[in-house]
Amino acid sequence: MMKSRKKMHNLFVVGTDTGVGKTVLSLLLMQFFFSRGYNPFYLKPVQTGCKDPHDSDSDAKFIYRHVDPLKDKDPADSVIYCFKNPKAPLIAARDEGTTIDLSVIERAIAEKAISYSPLIMEGAGGVLVPVVGNTFVADLIVHTRAVPVIAARAGLGTINHTLLTIEALTVRDLTPLGIVFIDAGKEETPLEMVLENKLAIEEASGVKVSGFIGRIRNFSKPPQACYVPLEKMFGSL
């Protein structure tokens, strides 16, 4: 039975860079919470690099295509701002002669939070990507009052990128719930490197790496191992 009124804190999926697997992590979170009787909602405050929410490059369309309860629903409901050029939101909006209004995003979140829990929000690029004026993605998390979850590469370079991401969140009094490594590169990351990166990040930051998500062939039915990092992060709920 759907626990539509059971509330928990909203989540904001942030990446250590662009293309690290934020949308895949958002998908797994949506599937995870639906499977446990919650009524989650995916929200992309700002989408760049697609002409509309139904475009083949739309993150919302990807989510809706692979989450059974959403397959007959409109992905446009999940996108607040959508810009054609694949650039930082600030610049993509400027290219179209407009700017992003944070109050519009805040109202949309408040409206969705009445009926859904948790909201799974996904950022654009990394945490210091500019959104509007001097507001970055990390600041957007503050505005949304959500808890950040970090999507990070599994392989080379992730120690630096992840620690910088944590530092940018920490100075804004944001504590990440956890980190999930995603193997999104062209070549698979050796397990030894994954474990070395995990240890280095945890020792330096004190933030736990909840686990590692390998290659997924069927996004509608990912292997159960993909949900293990989320079970570690959220427990039995």
C-alpha positions as protocol buffer text, in pm:
chain_id: "A"
residue {
  index: 1
  type: MET
  ca { x: 0 y: 0 z: 0 }
}
residue {
  index: 2
  type: MET
  ca { x: 128 y: 347 z: -89 }
}
residue {
  index: 3
  type: LYS
  ca { x: 239 y: 545 z: 215 }
}
residue {
  index: 4
  type: SER
  ca { x: 161 y: 876 z: 45 }
}
residue {
  index: 5
  type: ARG
  ca { x: 150 y: 1074 z: 371 }
}
residue {
  index: 6
  type: LYS
  ca { x: 461 y: 928 z: 527 }
}
residue {
  index: 7
  type: LYS
  ca { x: 707 y: 1216 z: 522 }
}
residue {
  index: 8
  type: MET
  ca { x: 1083 y: 1212 z: 515 }
}
residue {
  index: 9
  type: HIS
  ca { x: 1341 y: 1473 z: 427 }
}
residue {
  index: 10
  type: ASN
  ca { x: 1369 y: 1574 z: 62 }
}
residue {
  index: 11
  type: LEU
  ca { x: 1686 y: 1479 z: -122 }
}
residue {
  index: 12
  type: PHE
  ca { x: 1900 y: 1674 z: -366 }
}
residue {
  index: 13
  type: VAL
  ca { x: 2123 y: 1464 z: -592 }
}
residue {
  index: 14
  type: VAL
  ca { x: 2441 y: 1656 z: -669 }
}
residue {
  index: 15
  type: GLY
  ca { x: 2730 y: 1554 z: -889 }
}
residue {
  index: 16
  type: THR
  ca { x: 3102 y: 1599 z: -853 }
}
residue {
  index: 17
  type: ASP
  ca { x: 3100 y: 1698 z: -1222 }
}
residue {
  index: 18
  type: THR
  ca { x: 2881 y: 1669 z: -1527 }
}
residue {
  index: 19
  type: GLY
  ca { x: 2811 y: 1321 z: -1662 }
}
residue {
  index: 20
  type: VAL
  ca { x: 2892 y: 1137 z: -1337 }
}
residue {
  index: 21
  type: GLY
  ca { x: 2557 y: 958 z: -1307 }
}
residue {
  index: 22
  type: LYS
  ca { x: 2322 y: 1195 z: -1121 }
}
residue {
  index: 23
  type: THR
  ca { x: 2023 y: 1088 z: -1329 }
}
residue {
  index: 24
  type: VAL
  ca { x: 2098 y: 719 z: -1278 }
}
residue {
  index: 25
  type: LEU
  ca { x: 2120 y: 773 z: -901 }
}
residue {
  index: 26
  type: SER
  ca { x: 1795 y: 973 z: -912 }
}
residue {
  index: 27
  type: LEU
  ca { x: 1630 y: 686 z: -1100 }
}
residue {
  index: 28
  type: LEU
  ca { x: 1746 y: 430 z: -844 }
}
residue {
  index: 29
  type: LEU
  ca { x: 1621 y: 650 z: -560 }
}
residue {
  index: 30
  type: MET
  ca { x: 1279 y: 679 z: -724 }
}
residue {
  index: 31
  type: GLN
  ca { x: 1258 y: 301 z: -773 }
}
residue {
  index: 32
  type: PHE
  ca { x: 1386 y: 240 z: -422 }
}
residue {
  index: 33
  type: PHE
  ca { x: 1124 y: 458 z: -251 }
}
residue {
  index: 34
  type: PHE
  ca { x: 836 y: 335 z: -465 }
}
residue {
  index: 35
  type: SER
  ca { x: 930 y: -24 z: -379 }
}
residue {
  index: 36
  type: ARG
  ca { x: 905 y: 62 z: -10 }
}
residue {
  index: 37
  type: GLY
  ca { x: 559 y: 210 z: -28 }
}
residue {
  index: 38
  type: TYR
  ca { x: 651 y: 576 z: -45 }
}
residue {
  index: 39
  type: ASN
  ca { x: 514 y: 828 z: -293 }
}
residue {
  index: 40
  type: PRO
  ca { x: 830 y: 998 z: -424 }
}
residue {
  index: 41
  type: PHE
  ca { x: 847 y: 1268 z: -689 }
}
residue {
  index: 42
  type: TYR
  ca { x: 1135 y: 1343 z: -924 }
}
residue {
  index: 43
  type: LEU
  ca { x: 1206 y: 1711 z: -979 }
}
residue {
  index: 44
  type: LYS
  ca { x: 1461 y: 1870 z: -1211 }
}
residue {
  index: 45
  type: PRO
  ca { x: 1468 y: 2239 z: -1116 }
}
residue {
  index: 46
  type: VAL
  ca { x: 1678 y: 2329 z: -1420 }
}
residue {
  index: 47
  type: GLN
  ca { x: 1739 y: 2113 z: -1727 }
}
residue {
  index: 48
  type: THR
  ca { x: 1982 y: 2226 z: -1994 }
}
residue {
  index: 49
  type: GLY
  ca { x: 2080 y: 2062 z: -2320 }
}
residue {
  index: 50
  type: CYS
  ca { x: 1734 y: 1964 z: -2444 }
}
residue {
  index: 51
  type: LYS
  ca { x: 1460 y: 2151 z: -2627 }
}
residue {
  index: 52
  type: ASP
  ca { x: 1177 y: 2040 z: -2397 }
}
residue {
  index: 53
  type: PRO
  ca { x: 1100 y: 1778 z: -2125 }
}
residue {
  index: 54
  type: HIS
  ca { x: 995 y: 1526 z: -2393 }
}
residue {
  index: 55
  type: ASP
  ca { x: 1323 y: 1548 z: -2585 }
}
residue {
  index: 56
  type: SER
  ca { x: 1544 y: 1240 z: -2605 }
}
residue {
  index: 57
  type: ASP
  ca { x: 1803 y: 1419 z: -2392 }
}
residue {
  index: 58
  type: SER
  ca { x: 1555 y: 1501 z: -2116 }
}
residue {
  index: 59
  type: ASP
  ca { x: 1652 y: 1361 z: -1777 }
}
residue {
  index: 60
  type: ALA
  ca { x: 1287 y: 1360 z: -1671 }
}
residue {
  index: 61
  type: LYS
  ca { x: 1188 y: 1156 z: -1975 }
}
residue {
  index: 62
  type: PHE
  ca { x: 1457 y: 901 z: -1887 }
}
residue {
  index: 63
  type: ILE
  ca { x: 1323 y: 874 z: -1532 }
}
residue {
  index: 64
  type: TYR
  ca { x: 960 y: 843 z: -1640 }
}
residue {
  index: 65
  type: ARG
  ca { x: 1045 y: 578 z: -1901 }
}
residue {
  index: 66
  type: HIS
  ca { x: 1207 y: 350 z: -1644 }
}
residue {
  index: 67
  type: VAL
  ca { x: 986 y: 393 z: -1336 }
}
residue {
  index: 68
  type: ASP
  ca { x: 672 y: 181 z: -1372 }
}
residue {
  index: 69
  type: PRO
  ca { x: 429 y: 410 z: -1179 }
}
residue {
  index: 70
  type: LEU
  ca { x: 532 y: 703 z: -1400 }
}
residue {
  index: 71
  type: LYS
  ca { x: 515 y: 547 z: -1746 }
}
residue {
  index: 72
  type: ASP
  ca { x: 172 y: 692 z: -1828 }
}
residue {
  index: 73
  type: LYS
  ca { x: 249 y: 1037 z: -1682 }
}
residue {
  index: 74
  type: ASP
  ca { x: 394 y: 1356 z: -1828 }
}
residue {
  index: 75
  type: PRO
  ca { x: 766 y: 1423 z: -1762 }
}
residue {
  index: 76
  type: ALA
  ca { x: 700 y: 1795 z: -1811 }
}
residue {
  index: 77
  type: ASP
  ca { x: 548 y: 1792 z: -1461 }
}
residue {
  index: 78
  type: SER
  ca { x: 898 y: 1732 z: -1325 }
}
residue {
  index: 79
  type: VAL
  ca { x: 1086 y: 2011 z: -1504 }
}
residue {
  index: 80
  type: ILE
  ca { x: 1066 y: 2370 z: -1383 }
}
residue {
  index: 81
  type: TYR
  ca { x: 1308 y: 2532 z: -1628 }
}
residue {
  index: 82
  type: CYS
  ca { x: 1430 y: 2382 z: -1956 }
}
residue {
  index: 83
  type: PHE
  ca { x: 1691 y: 2538 z: -2185 }
}
residue {
  index: 84
  type: LYS
  ca { x: 1815 y: 2418 z: -2522 }
}
residue {
  index: 85
  type: ASN
  ca { x: 2189 y: 2479 z: -2498 }
}
residue {
  index: 86
  type: PRO
  ca { x: 2401 y: 2228 z: -2300 }
}
residue {
  index: 87
  type: LYS
  ca { x: 2559 y: 2490 z: -2077 }
}
residue {
  index: 88
  type: ALA
  ca { x: 2552 y: 2606 z: -1716 }
}
residue {
  index: 89
  type: PRO
  ca { x: 2196 y: 2716 z: -1628 }
}
residue {
  index: 90
  type: LEU
  ca { x: 2298 y: 3081 z: -1592 }
}
residue {
  index: 91
  type: ILE
  ca { x: 2445 y: 3088 z: -1944 }
}
residue {
  index: 92
  type: ALA
  ca { x: 2181 y: 2865 z: -2106 }
}
residue {
  index: 93
  type: ALA
  ca { x: 1909 y: 3095 z: -1971 }
}
residue {
  index: 94
  type: ARG
  ca { x: 2100 y: 3403 z: -2089 }
}
residue {
  index: 95
  type: ASP
  ca { x: 2124 y: 3254 z: -2438 }
}
residue {
  index: 96
  type: GLU
  ca { x: 1743 y: 3250 z: -2448 }
}
residue {
  index: 97
  type: GLY
  ca { x: 1713 y: 3605 z: -2317 }
}
residue {
  index: 98
  type: THR
  ca { x: 1583 y: 3514 z: -1974 }
}
residue {
  index: 99
  type: THR
  ca { x: 1690 y: 3442 z: -1617 }
}
residue {
  index: 100
  type: ILE
  ca { x: 1596 y: 3183 z: -1358 }
}
residue {
  index: 101
  type: ASP
  ca { x: 1364 y: 3297 z: -1079 }
}
residue {
  index: 102
  type: LEU
  ca { x: 1447 y: 3114 z: -754 }
}
residue {
  index: 103
  type: SER
  ca { x: 1104 y: 3194 z: -611 }
}
residue {
  index: 104
  type: VAL
  ca { x: 945 y: 2997 z: -895 }
}
residue {
  index: 105
  type: ILE
  ca { x: 1154 y: 2694 z: -800 }
}
residue {
  index: 106
  type: GLU
  ca { x: 1073 y: 2735 z: -431 }
}
residue {
  index: 107
  type: ARG
  ca { x: 696 y: 2755 z: -500 }
}
residue {
  index: 108
  type: ALA
  ca { x: 705 y: 2447 z: -721 }
}
residue {
  index: 109
  type: ILE
  ca { x: 886 y: 2250 z: -451 }
}
residue {
  index: 110
  type: ALA
  ca { x: 640 y: 2361 z: -183 }
}
residue {
  index: 111
  type: GLU
  ca { x: 345 y: 2259 z: -402 }
}
residue {
  index: 112
  type: LYS
  ca { x: 487 y: 1914 z: -479 }
}
residue {
  index: 113
  type: ALA
  ca { x: 579 y: 1855 z: -115 }
}
residue {
  index: 114
  type: ILE
  ca { x: 210 y: 1871 z: -21 }
}
residue {
  index: 115
  type: SER
  ca { x: 134 y: 1549 z: -207 }
}
residue {
  index: 116
  type: TYR
  ca { x: 466 y: 1367 z: -240 }
}
residue {
  index: 117
  type: SER
  ca { x: 746 y: 1246 z: -15 }
}
residue {
  index: 118
  type: PRO
  ca { x: 1033 y: 1240 z: -59 }
}
residue {
  index: 119
  type: LEU
  ca { x: 1107 y: 1483 z: -340 }
}
residue {
  index: 120
  type: ILE
  ca { x: 1411 y: 1362 z: -534 }
}
residue {
  index: 121
  type: MET
  ca { x: 1567 y: 1674 z: -684 }
}
residue {
  index: 122
  type: GLU
  ca { x: 1852 y: 1658 z: -933 }
}
residue {
  index: 123
  type: GLY
  ca { x: 2104 y: 1934 z: -991 }
}
residue {
  index: 124
  type: ALA
  ca { x: 2272 y: 2044 z: -1313 }
}
residue {
  index: 125
  type: GLY
  ca { x: 2643 y: 1970 z: -1341 }
}
residue {
  index: 126
  type: GLY
  ca { x: 2852 y: 2015 z: -1027 }
}
residue {
  index: 127
  type: VAL
  ca { x: 2785 y: 2211 z: -709 }
}
residue {
  index: 128
  type: LEU
  ca { x: 2959 y: 2531 z: -823 }
}
residue {
  index: 129
  type: VAL
  ca { x: 2778 y: 2556 z: -1154 }
}
residue {
  index: 130
  type: PRO
  ca { x: 2610 y: 2901 z: -1164 }
}
residue {
  index: 131
  type: VAL
  ca { x: 2230 y: 2913 z: -1169 }
}
residue {
  index: 132
  type: VAL
  ca { x: 2147 y: 3282 z: -1147 }
}
residue {
  index: 133
  type: GLY
  ca { x: 2358 y: 3579 z: -1037 }
}
residue {
  index: 134
  type: ASN
  ca { x: 2591 y: 3463 z: -760 }
}
residue {
  index: 135
  type: THR
  ca { x: 2374 y: 3161 z: -681 }
}
residue {
  index: 136
  type: PHE
  ca { x: 2530 y: 2824 z: -753 }
}
residue {
  index: 137
  type: VAL
  ca { x: 2381 y: 2474 z: -748 }
}
residue {
  index: 138
  type: ALA
  ca { x: 2507 y: 2435 z: -390 }
}
residue {
  index: 139
  type: ASP
  ca { x: 2313 y: 2749 z: -293 }
}
residue {
  index: 140
  type: LEU
  ca { x: 2006 y: 2608 z: -465 }
}
residue {
  index: 141
  type: ILE
  ca { x: 2019 y: 2317 z: -220 }
}
residue {
  index: 142
  type: VAL
  ca { x: 2003 y: 2566 z: 65 }
}
residue {
  index: 143
  type: HIS
  ca { x: 1698 y: 2730 z: -95 }
}
residue {
  index: 144
  type: THR
  ca { x: 1525 y: 2393 z: -135 }
}
residue {
  index: 145
  type: ARG
  ca { x: 1598 y: 2288 z: 226 }
}
residue {
  index: 146
  type: ALA
  ca { x: 1692 y: 1943 z: 99 }
}
residue {
  index: 147
  type: VAL
  ca { x: 1964 y: 1702 z: 208 }
}
residue {
  index: 148
  type: PRO
  ca { x: 2240 y: 1647 z: -50 }
}
residue {
  index: 149
  type: VAL
  ca { x: 2337 y: 1304 z: -178 }
}
residue {
  index: 150
  type: ILE
  ca { x: 2656 y: 1298 z: -384 }
}
residue {
  index: 151
  type: ALA
  ca { x: 2693 y: 1109 z: -710 }
}
residue {
  index: 152
  type: ALA
  ca { x: 3062 y: 1061 z: -784 }
}
residue {
  index: 153
  type: ARG
  ca { x: 3275 y: 888 z: -1042 }
}
residue {
  index: 154
  type: ALA
  ca { x: 3424 y: 561 z: -929 }
}
residue {
  index: 155
  type: GLY
  ca { x: 3759 y: 600 z: -1099 }
}
residue {
  index: 156
  type: LEU
  ca { x: 4058 y: 826 z: -1142 }
}
residue {
  index: 157
  type: GLY
  ca { x: 4007 y: 1188 z: -1033 }
}
residue {
  index: 158
  type: THR
  ca { x: 3717 y: 1124 z: -802 }
}
residue {
  index: 159
  type: ILE
  ca { x: 3909 y: 1191 z: -480 }
}
residue {
  index: 160
  type: ASN
  ca { x: 3981 y: 1552 z: -575 }
}
residue {
  index: 161
  type: HIS
  ca { x: 3637 y: 1616 z: -726 }
}
residue {
  index: 162
  type: THR
  ca { x: 3449 y: 1459 z: -436 }
}
residue {
  index: 163
  type: LEU
  ca { x: 3646 y: 1635 z: -163 }
}
residue {
  index: 164
  type: LEU
  ca { x: 3599 y: 1971 z: -337 }
}
residue {
  index: 165
  type: THR
  ca { x: 3226 y: 1900 z: -361 }
}
residue {
  index: 166
  type: ILE
  ca { x: 3207 y: 1820 z: 10 }
}
residue {
  index: 167
  type: GLU
  ca { x: 3403 y: 2136 z: 91 }
}
residue {
  index: 168
  type: ALA
  ca { x: 3163 y: 2352 z: -113 }
}
residue {
  index: 169
  type: LEU
  ca { x: 2867 y: 2197 z: 69 }
}
residue {
  index: 170
  type: THR
  ca { x: 3024 y: 2222 z: 413 }
}
residue {
  index: 171
  type: VAL
  ca { x: 3088 y: 2597 z: 391 }
}
residue {
  index: 172
  type: ARG
  ca { x: 2712 y: 2632 z: 332 }
}
residue {
  index: 173
  type: ASP
  ca { x: 2634 y: 2422 z: 641 }
}
residue {
  index: 174
  type: LEU
  ca { x: 2516 y: 2134 z: 423 }
}
residue {
  index: 175
  type: THR
  ca { x: 2604 y: 1783 z: 536 }
}
residue {
  index: 176
  type: PRO
  ca { x: 2589 y: 1515 z: 266 }
}
residue {
  index: 177
  type: LEU
  ca { x: 2383 y: 1212 z: 358 }
}
residue {
  index: 178
  type: GLY
  ca { x: 2631 y: 998 z: 171 }
}
residue {
  index: 179
  type: ILE
  ca { x: 2829 y: 938 z: -146 }
}
residue {
  index: 180
  type: VAL
  ca { x: 2753 y: 684 z: -417 }
}
residue {
  index: 181
  type: PHE
  ca { x: 3022 y: 585 z: -666 }
}
residue {
  index: 182
  type: ILE
  ca { x: 2888 y: 528 z: -1018 }
}
residue {
  index: 183
  type: ASP
  ca { x: 3097 y: 360 z: -1286 }
}
residue {
  index: 184
  type: ALA
  ca { x: 2993 y: 583 z: -1576 }
}
residue {
  index: 185
  type: GLY
  ca { x: 3320 y: 593 z: -1771 }
}
residue {
  index: 186
  type: LYS
  ca { x: 3400 y: 422 z: -2100 }
}
residue {
  index: 187
  type: GLU
  ca { x: 3609 y: 157 z: -1925 }
}
residue {
  index: 188
  type: GLU
  ca { x: 3520 y: -24 z: -1604 }
}
residue {
  index: 189
  type: THR
  ca { x: 3705 y: 89 z: -1294 }
}
residue {
  index: 190
  type: PRO
  ca { x: 3918 y: -179 z: -1125 }
}
residue {
  index: 191
  type: LEU
  ca { x: 3776 y: -279 z: -787 }
}
residue {
  index: 192
  type: GLU
  ca { x: 4110 y: -206 z: -620 }
}
residue {
  index: 193
  type: MET
  ca { x: 4089 y: 158 z: -734 }
}
residue {
  index: 194
  type: VAL
  ca { x: 3727 y: 186 z: -619 }
}
residue {
  index: 195
  type: LEU
  ca { x: 3825 y: 69 z: -271 }
}
residue {
  index: 196
  type: GLU
  ca { x: 4130 y: 298 z: -258 }
}
residue {
  index: 197
  type: ASN
  ca { x: 3918 y: 597 z: -359 }
}
residue {
  index: 198
  type: LYS
  ca { x: 3653 y: 508 z: -100 }
}
residue {
  index: 199
  type: LEU
  ca { x: 3908 y: 488 z: 181 }
}
residue {
  index: 200
  type: ALA
  ca { x: 4081 y: 813 z: 84 }
}
residue {
  index: 201
  type: ILE
  ca { x: 3755 y: 1012 z: 66 }
}
residue {
  index: 202
  type: GLU
  ca { x: 3618 y: 875 z: 392 }
}
residue {
  index: 203
  type: GLU
  ca { x: 3942 y: 937 z: 581 }
}
residue {
  index: 204
  type: ALA
  ca { x: 3973 y: 1294 z: 452 }
}
residue {
  index: 205
  type: SER
  ca { x: 3610 y: 1402 z: 485 }
}
residue {
  index: 206
  type: GLY
  ca { x: 3435 y: 1180 z: 736 }
}
residue {
  index: 207
  type: VAL
  ca { x: 3152 y: 1131 z: 486 }
}
residue {
  index: 208
  type: LYS
  ca { x: 3067 y: 769 z: 412 }
}
residue {
  index: 209
  type: VAL
  ca { x: 3078 y: 622 z: 64 }
}
residue {
  index: 210
  type: SER
  ca { x: 2763 y: 412 z: 73 }
}
residue {
  index: 211
  type: GLY
  ca { x: 2862 y: 192 z: -216 }
}
residue {
  index: 212
  type: PHE
  ca { x: 2936 y: 138 z: -580 }
}
residue {
  index: 213
  type: ILE
  ca { x: 2698 y: 109 z: -876 }
}
residue {
  index: 214
  type: GLY
  ca { x: 2836 y: -77 z: -1174 }
}
residue {
  index: 215
  type: ARG
  ca { x: 2707 y: -104 z: -1529 }
}
residue {
  index: 216
  type: ILE
  ca { x: 2329 y: -129 z: -1576 }
}
residue {
  index: 217
  type: ARG
  ca { x: 2189 y: -291 z: -1889 }
}
residue {
  index: 218
  type: ASN
  ca { x: 1818 y: -268 z: -1810 }
}
residue {
  index: 219
  type: PHE
  ca { x: 1733 y: 56 z: -1634 }
}
residue {
  index: 220
  type: SER
  ca { x: 1373 y: -52 z: -1580 }
}
residue {
  index: 221
  type: LYS
  ca { x: 1494 y: -349 z: -1376 }
}
residue {
  index: 222
  type: PRO
  ca { x: 1844 y: -283 z: -1243 }
}
residue {
  index: 223
  type: PRO
  ca { x: 2024 y: -560 z: -1053 }
}
residue {
  index: 224
  type: GLN
  ca { x: 1936 y: -569 z: -684 }
}
residue {
  index: 225
  type: ALA
  ca { x: 2300 y: -491 z: -607 }
}
residue {
  index: 226
  type: CYS
  ca { x: 2237 y: -138 z: -734 }
}
residue {
  index: 227
  type: TYR
  ca { x: 2008 y: -70 z: -438 }
}
residue {
  index: 228
  type: VAL
  ca { x: 2255 y: -187 z: -172 }
}
residue {
  index: 229
  type: PRO
  ca { x: 2417 y: 159 z: -138 }
}
residue {
  index: 230
  type: LEU
  ca { x: 2070 y: 307 z: -82 }
}
residue {
  index: 231
  type: GLU
  ca { x: 1981 y: 45 z: 177 }
}
residue {
  index: 232
  type: LYS
  ca { x: 2300 y: 137 z: 362 }
}
residue {
  index: 233
  type: MET
  ca { x: 2213 y: 505 z: 341 }
}
residue {
  index: 234
  type: PHE
  ca { x: 1849 y: 483 z: 448 }
}
residue {
  index: 235
  type: GLY
  ca { x: 1835 y: 162 z: 648 }
}
residue {
  index: 236
  type: SER
  ca { x: 1513 y: -38 z: 662 }
}
residue {
  index: 237
  type: LEU
  ca { x: 1290 y: 274 z: 648 }
}
